[in-house]
Amino acid sequence: MFNKFLKIALIPLTLVCAVLFTPTVQGMDFYQIREAGPPEVADEGVLFTYEPEKRVPRYVMVSGDFDNWKSLHMMNKNDEGVFAYLYDETQDHTDAGKRGVIIGKGQYNYRYLVDGVWISDPLNSKKTYDTYGTELSQFTVRTPVIKRQKNPIHIEDSLYIFYYVQPRAKSVYLIGDFNNWNPYSYPMHRNERGWWEIEIDLPDGEYSYRFIVDGKHRVDPLGRNIKHDRFNRELTSLIIPLELMVEEEKPAIIFQLQ
C-alpha cells in the first residue's frame, strides 16, 4: 500500500507548494512544543512531531495508514525548530467517521517526507516493515479518539447520534420531547472511549432535551443552543435538519494529552 502511494508522493515538491498547503495545529498552543517525540494520542487527535538533527528542512510532511495513505499532511515549524501536525480529521465516508471517530483503536503505521525523502520516525523505536521491505514507524491507539462536535451528529437519513462525555458517570439517559420526557426509554451506553452514546431516529422538527446523569438533570455541554422552559429551567434546543439552526457562539475546546 505504501509503495503504491510512494509513486504519487515523489512528484517534485517546491517550497511554494509547502506554503500553499500549510495547515494549522488546532486546539493547542503550537509554540509551546519544545521537543519532538513519538506520536502522542490526545483528546482531539494524534499529535505528530519531528525535529531535524542538523540542517533545517524546507518542509516536512506525514502520511500513514490512519487515513489509508491517501494524504500528505504538512507539518508546521515553530520557533523551537519543531515541526508538528495534529491529525484531527474524520473519514466521513466510513461508518466510524460518520459517528465522529477520528481514529479507532488499533496499531498504525506512518512515515515522514522530509524535503522529498521518505524516512521513518528517528525518535520512535517502534518499527515494522511492509511487504516490500520498507521500514515504517508505528504507534498504538488504545481507545478510539472521537471528535468533540456539537450534539447530535447526523449519521444518515433521520438517524442521529448523541454523546455525553462523563466517563465517571454510572448511568446516563437522554430525555426530551422526542420521547415525551420519558426518563427510562433512552438509556445511553458507554463506548470504548468511555463516552456515553445513543443513536435515535429524529424526524424533521424542533426539539428540547436534557440528560439524566446519575439521577440528576443536566443540559448538554455539547449542545447547540440553550433555552428556558416556563419554570425557568435550562433545556438544550435543537432543530432538525441541523442546517436550519442558528447556533450560539461557544469557546473552542482545548485538547489535553491522555
N, C-alpha and C positions, 0 to 999 in steps of 0.2 A: 504493500500500500504506500509506504513512504517513498520508494523509488519511483513509483508512478507519479507521485506528486512532485518529486525532485526535478523531473524533466521540465515542468512548468515553472518551478521556482527559480531555476538557474537562468532564466531570461535576464539579460543585463539590467541591473537596477541602478538608478542615479540618485544623487543627493536630492534632486528636485522631487523625485518620486517619494523619497523618505519624508520630505516636508509635507507633500500633499496628503499623505496618509497617516500623519502623526495623530494618535488618539490622545485622550486624557485618561489619567489614572483616577477613576472616580471614587468618591466616598471615603477618601483618606487624605492625610497631609503628605503629598508626594515628596516634599522637600525634607521630611524627617527621616527618610530611609537612608541610613548611613553606611550600610554594608549589605552586600548581596549574599545569597544563600540558596539552598534548595527551595522549590515551590512551597508556599505556605497556604493552607486552606483557611479561608476567612469566612465570616458570616455572609459576605456579599460576593464571594467568588474565590478564585485561585490567584494568588499573587506570585508572579514570576519576576526574578531579579537577576541581573548579570552585571559583573564588574570586571573590566579588562585588566590584565596583569601589567601590560606595558602600553602600547600605542592605543590611543582612544579611537575607536572605530567611528565611521561616519554614521552608521545606523546598525541597529540590532533588531531582529525580528524573532518571534517564537511561533512554532507551529507544532501540532500534535494530534493524537487521535481523540482528544477531548472534543474536537469538532470534526473528526474524520479527516484530518489533514487538509481540509478544504480552504483554509485561510492562512495568510501571513499576518500576524498581529505585530504592529510596530510598537517598540518599547521606547519610552521617554527617558532622557538622561537628566538627572538633577545636578545641583551644584557640588554634590559629593562624588560625582562621577559614576553613579549607579544608574543603570538602565532598569526600568521597571514597567510592568504591564499587569493590570488586573483583569483577568478573564471573568466577565460577569454577564455573558450573553446566554440567552435561552435558544435552543434549537426548536423553533416553533412548528417545524414540520413533523416532529416526533411527538409521541403520546406524552412523554415526560415533560418535554418542553412546553407543551400546551398548558401543563399544570404549574408552570413556573420553575421547574427544576433546571438549574444552571448546569450542574454536573452531578451524576449519580454516584452511588457507592461503587468502588472498584479501583483497579490499578490502571494508570495511564502512562503513555509514552510521549516524549516530546524531544525537540531539538531546537537549537538556536541557529539563525542565519546571520552571520557577522560579516558585513561588507562582502556579501556574495558567497561566503564559505560556510558550509554546514558543519556544526560541531555539536557534540554532546555537552551537557552542562558540567563545566570543570569543578563546580562546587557541590555536585551531587554524586555521592558514591554509588547510588543505586543505578545499575546499568542492565541492559538487556540487548539482544541482537535480533534483527528481523531475519527473514528467510534469505536475504541477500548478503547477510553478514554485516549490515550497517549497525553501528553502535548507537543505541538510543538511551536517553535518561528516563527514569521512572519516578512517579510519585503516587501516593495512595490516598484515596478519599474514603474515610471510614464511615461517614454519614452523608447523605445527599445534601447538596447546597441548594437552597430554594431562594429565589429572588423575592425580596420583601416588597411585593407590589400591593396596591390598594385592593381591598376586597370588593366584590368577588373577581375571580379570574374566569374569563369566558373560555370554555373548552371547545364546544361545538354546539350548533343549533341552539336549544334552550337550556343546555347543561352548563352549570357554573360550579366553581369550587371556592369554598371559604376556608381560610386559615386562621388559627388563633395561636399566637406564639407565647406559650407559657408552659415550658417543659415540666415545671414542678406541680402543676395542677393535677388533681386526681380525677376530675370529671369536668367536661365542658359540653354544654348543649347550645344549639342555635335556636332562637325563638324569634318569631316575627309575625306580621300579618299574613305572610305566605303559608303559615301553618296554624293560623288562628291563635298564636301565642301559646301553643301547647308546650309545656316545659319538658316533655319527655319524648316527643315524636322525632326529634332530630338530634340524636346523640352523636357527638363527634368522636373520631378515633385518632389515636396517636400514630404518626407515621415514623419512618426510620430516622428522620431528622429530629424527632422529639416534639414536632409541632402537632397541633390538633387540626384535623381537616374533615370536611364533609362535602360531598357532591350532591347538588339538588337541582331539580328542574324548576326554572323560573320563566314563566311566560312574560311577555312584554307588559310593563306596568310600573307603578310607583309603590315602593315598599318601605317599611320601617322595621328595624330588627335590633336585637341585643344578644349578648351571650350570657349564659349562666355558668359561672366558673366556681366550682366547689360550693354551689348553693347561693352565690352572690351575683347579682345582675351587673353586667359590665357593658359599656359601649365598646365599639370596635376600634382598637388602636390603629388598625389598618383601614379604617372606614374612609369613605369619600366625603360625606357631609354629616353634620350633626344638627338635629332639631330637637324641640321640646314638645312633649305631649301636654294635654290640658292640666296635668298635675305638676307641670314644670320639670318632669323627669327627662333626662337626656336619652335620645334614641339616635341610632345611625340611620340615615335616609339613603335611598337607592332608587335609581330609575333604570329600567331595562327596556330597550338596549342601552348599554353604557355610553354610547356615542351621544346620547341626548343629555347627559349630565353636565352641569356646570359645577366644577369642583372647587372646594376651598383650597387656598394655598397652605401647604404644610412644610415644615423644615425637612431638609434631606436627612436620611438616616445614615449615620456614620458607622462603618463596619468595624468590628473588633476581631482580632485573630483568635482562633479557637485555642 
